[in-house]
Amino acid sequence: MSTPAFTEQSLGKRGSEIVTGSVTGKKFAIIVAGPRGATLDSFTCSNKTGTASGLTGNLPAGYTSYGNFTALDVSAGSIEAYNA
């Protein structure tokens, strides 16, 4: 029996990337602010509706968001982005 995709993503089985600048053209399912937090200037996420302004700016350490992320722009700190 195979492991469901959401479980593989949440356990990091599909890998992750530490983002400290800009990244585009990749697919991430989960983003987590690093141990010192992060400043997220902008992002692209196809399945977030309504205002997303609460997700940009200073994020505290461990802040987690789920979605279909395809671009991130981090100007301070780091974000661990889990592959979709």
Buried (B, 14 or more C-beta within 10 A) or exposed (E): EEEEEEEBBBEEEBEBBEBBEEBEEBEBBBBBBBEEBBBBEEBBBEEBEEEBEEBEEEBEEEBEBBBEBBBBBBEEBBBBBBBB
